Amino acid sequence: MRVLHLSSGNLYGGVETLLVTLARLRHLCPQMEPHFALAFEGRLSKELRAAGVAVHMLGAARTSRPWTIWRARRRLSELLRQQSFDVAVCHMAWPMAMFGKTAAGRGCKLAFWAHDVLTGRHWLERWARRVTPDAVIVNSRFTANSVLQFYPDARRSVIHYPLEMRAAGPERLHRAAVRRELSVADDTAVIIQVSRMQPWKGHALHLKALSHLKAASNKKWVCWMAGGAQRPEEEKYLRNLRQMVVQFGIDDHVRFLEQRSDVPRLLAAADIFCQPNRNPEPFGIVFIEALNAGLPVVATAMGAAPEIIDENCGLLTPPDDPAALAASLQRCVESGHWRQTLGRNGPARARALCDPATQLTFVENFLHSLLPSA
């Protein structure tokens, strides 16, 4: 089964991590041959090519320039004419709006992979809603609730992301080296957040909790904020966060690491993962990555987080409650034995949810069921 994955390609986050995983781990499900069609060159296209898969560039399509959309659609139509694909999968509303109708009109089955909650409030979602897919894959039960109302007639399946489960041992060998690079002593507890620089990811709430932690904890701790600004509004947000650090008097505890390509090394060198979302997380790939790295996860009890994190591997705190968040972080910082107990349970939890061979088989079976031969 030949599958063409359609995405924008100009950003890099959870969706792009999934696409690269589909490329790198395709040998785990040889019945499904992945191809990729992107509008923009960037980190995603480079990593896909490095993985050895076919990447088809459709050209930069911008809604402010309708002719670029028409041109990209013509290129997609020509690609579908020249090569035979069984299923085209649109990832997010943008490629569904731009290319969904073109893909469906060329005879292959059309699937939509829902990576976020669909509300219909954004004009792109309303545009995407005009095209009805044959099937929808959703990344969590939380996301599925919105899709049911958005595409009521499409077949649906909840499939957690297949994720590459790195062995913690090799990365742990670099723990001391990473800490030396970032000037962190062995007896210091490292709290880490890895996410896009967007307000709903909860950086500001995290910093407020850290200001409480500074006053309450007697143990040494630092916080690494990994993730760089990719848009002008994110640059402004990052500047505001830096000002908050100074305002709260925690500038000697918090370090912004900007965009990083060595997240597994950073996780291996950290002790606690914290991402206190202010809006619901549709799934949270980084939660799985942190669990697999053996870190206890502290997160907000909303969205898909309760589907991932339980009392055996982390702590869930009430939304928008910096004092409760600080209390959870303090417990992790001050009890090394307790956080290590939670951390030991993380890899098994991550594999139970996102084992790549298992999840890729789920994806292949679901997409194959759309074909006439099925």
Buried (B, 14 or more C-beta within 10 A) or exposed (E): BBBBBBBBBBBBBBBBBBBBBBBBBBEBBEEBBBBBBBBBBBBBBEBBEEBEBBBBBBBBBEEEEEEBBEBBBEBBBEBBEEEEBBBBBBBBBBBBBBBBBBBBEBEBBBBBBBBBBBEEEEEBBEBBBEBBBBBBBBBBEBBBEBBBEBBEEBBBBBBBBBBBBBEBEEBBEBBEEBBEEBEBEEEBBBBBBBBBBBBEBBBBBBBBBBBBBBEBBEBEBBBBBBBBBBEEEBEEBBEEBBEBBEEBEBEEBBBBBEEBEBBBBBBBBBBBBBBBBBBBBBBBBBBBBBBBBBBBBBBBBBBBBBBBBEEEBBBBBEBBBBEBBBBBBBBBBBBEEEBEEBBEBBBEBBBEBBBBEBBBBBBBBBBBEBEEEE
